[in-house]
Amino acid sequence: MQVKDLQPKAVFEIFDAITKIPRPSKKEEKIRKYILDFAKEHGIDAHADEIGNVIMRKPATPGHENAPTVILQGHMDMVCESNDKSFNFETTPITTIVDGDWVRADGTTLGADNGIGVAAALAIMTDDTLVHGPLEVLITMDEETGMTGANNLKNDELTGTILINLDSEDDAEVFVGCAGGIDTVATFKYKRSIAPADFHYFRFDVRNGLGGHSGGDIHLGRANANQLVARFLFNLMKKYELTVSEIDGGNLRNAIPRAAHVVFGVHTSKKEDVRIEFNRYAADIEKEYKGLETTMELNLETADKPDFAVDSATTRNLVLALYSAPHGVISMSRDLEGLVETSTNLASVKMKANDEIIVTTSQRSSVDSRKYDIANRVEALFTLAGAVVEHGDGYPAWTPNMDSTIMKLASDAYEELYGVRPAIKAIHAGLECALFQQNYPGLDMVSFGPTLRDVHSPSERMHIPAVERFWQQLRRTLEKVADIKK
């Protein structure tokens, strides 16, 4: 069976079309055109704002013009991760696979985050059987790498007083809050030296880790490939003279790094010792992550003599900083059981052509002061290591409103349909809701969606039955809002 043939057909036909459109963050021209063309084809009022967000409007069903205006909101970009490094997300469509009750992609991220939310919003706009009040749709750009669209949304684009964010990942759960976040980037300047001729060179790889979302999956204890590389190098540095010529790991600030590698050298007389060290290290890591990292591989092989080596002082400082940098859960919430309050992700390590090594990290917290505290701790560590450290603008937390009308209506809708009261939760991942509150204070907001797993990784998948429940919950919620009189 193909994705476009799944139920609810109205949603999956659009989702199938979206998967065929390349849409990396900051390169959303093709998906933006698709959305605007879709609106034109169906006679829907739509336009793109100055930054590239798309806003659509649909009048109320006759007799419900006085109901509150509801904004349906999602984002058009996707995280681009692939098992095949040659896969070009700017030109190549995603290949989808129906695998039992799940939809997944063939070796890449699926883009259900947030393609399914966009598909549901567009399906609502073309649903002539639905009774609803006035509707607006906001599809933002560049949510995954900076929330640029939400940050630059003007305060006169929307008229709605209720917003339903369609970017959550758990069936039978309604989200009313999220963590805030900030990026911390450390830049090491290095000098090149001649790679010693009497050294033997190796390439050490960490491959095929689970990775995952740096917010939603950070509590699962998955391996950080950057730190596994740093740990191996640290162990070697304590015993041998060592040079590093190449290091690379991770890709995205909001994804746990699942692959990394380093090219290093030791004196030729120590090459067999290094192989023994590797075997011991690989055995330790296998034991530590047994039953968790079932696909991860560690590999050591001989490499060609490189053109240069990074100077010894920078090598030492970099390895020490990467090994000691915090990663993972820092604290749990005391207000909501099971919610990660504060975390940090050692996201990527990249060598640049201008003799710089860029280390990107991201911090999240539902408490703003603790978000800045962990970001400052990361800054302090890398500053001690000799790097130049900068912070991004970040985004605030979305504070739960337990008196929310739309929270009650969305919860009632799910319970009426399926006999289960959905859990009310906050999410450790970042949502755009807090940014909307800055320009639209008093906006009543909620977030829900179908079950997604392993987003931001090539294992991303979407539960098909949950999409049907998500769709029906959305329709019933809008019907309930339509009965409200201003």
C-alpha angles and dihedrals in degrees: 000000000000125000093245090060095056124106131286082045095189090061100037095049089058093042090052090053091049093053089059092058118083108232116166116168113281090014100076099130094116097048091044090054090048092053094047091046089049090053093048092049091053097041094248121154106243142153141167118240125224095275096045106264116138120227122192131183134200125184120238124267106268109277094027100074092117095057117108115275112250123209116209108203137192139138130253102213129080139205110258113216125148139175086221110067090201093061107119110213091185094064110014125082120229114257109224127205129196104219110181108291092350139077116213138160129249102259098323140080110286098221093225080133092101108341092089091054092051090047092052092049092051091046090054090052091057097040106111093178094063121099108217146148124242111317135204126184122205117191109183129204130229097012094148100055105032113342085246095160095051092043092055100040108128121232094241100054098085133048100182124114096198125056126193111195110206097197103097125113110209130081117225092023129105117200123212102168144025142190124268120232146202135184124230117197125191121197122201118195112208138187123226122236132179112275105244113256093214093058128098114224129218137184114217116196136189108196141178100010117164094249110170140162113338090219107033096037102032093101094057095081096235119170121270105218093203092058093045089057092046092048092054091048092048091053090051094045091058090062109024142037104255138187128197122208104167135018130172134161141158126000115215132048091225098049127079104240110251099177136038139153142191134196110212140160139217131182111287090243089063100048095102090047089056091052090053090048090051094052091052092046094048090051091051093050092047090055094045094052099033110146092011110061096038096159102037117118132195117201136180122190139160115269133200117262105274126230094245146356130230111250114269097243094054091044091054095045093046095050093046092048095047092046095049098037112116117249131175134016115001098177142351125231118262091199102053117036114236095012118129106230102187133012143155133210125208089211113173146356117202133177113216130206091244092067095264131129112208119203114192122197133171131207129200134187140156086219111067095208091054091047089058092042095058091042089053092048089054089047091051093051096050092042089057087051090058099255127135107240130204133176127217123231092261127193132257130250121261106236115216118250105204090187093060116141095206090050090058094045094049090048093047090049093055093045093050091051101042108016094241126107106228118234116254109227148159120227129225091215119086121261127184094238096097091054092053090055090061093065097025106041114190094029108152107224142182136166131212138152145153125292113283125175134200094004117182089036136080087254091067112136139168127219109235099206089050090058090060091051091047091051095049092045090053093049094047092047091054090048090054092050089050089063092057117099118213 
